């Protein structure tokens, strides 16, 4: 589930949360989710843990919460624990357009998840994809990616 925009958290919280295995959002969306649920915290790591521990309709899979924070580390919560992963540094003069960065991150992450890769590799692919997108106008990619 991609939190997408703060209004998603506000209007669809009761419908969505029982069925989410992976939750993606940025720090603004995470804080909105916290506020809507009446949690008294703005701490992204605590919010990620709380989201990952919400009850599920089917307990077969654990929930993983992934929160991006722009140039700050990506926060991943699983099993009540948080890990932070660095993003790819980018000089400010190379930043062109952040539109689509979150969607690119999710796409990169899932591209590795479906291949059974470890979370660390999924985050690395997400960071790569978003890093490429923010260096171009609009949500575009070069013809041939150089992700290894």
Secondary structure as UniProt FT lines:
FT   HELIX           6..11
FT   HELIX           13..16
FT   HELIX           17..19
FT   STRAND          22..26
FT   HELIX           27..36
FT   TURN            37..38
FT   HELIX           44..52
FT   TURN            59..60
FT   STRAND          64..69
FT   TURN            70..71
FT   STRAND          72..78
FT   TURN            79..80
FT   STRAND          81..85
FT   HELIX           92..94
FT   TURN            99..100
FT   HELIX           101..113
FT   TURN            114..116
FT   HELIX           119..133
FT   TURN            134..135
//
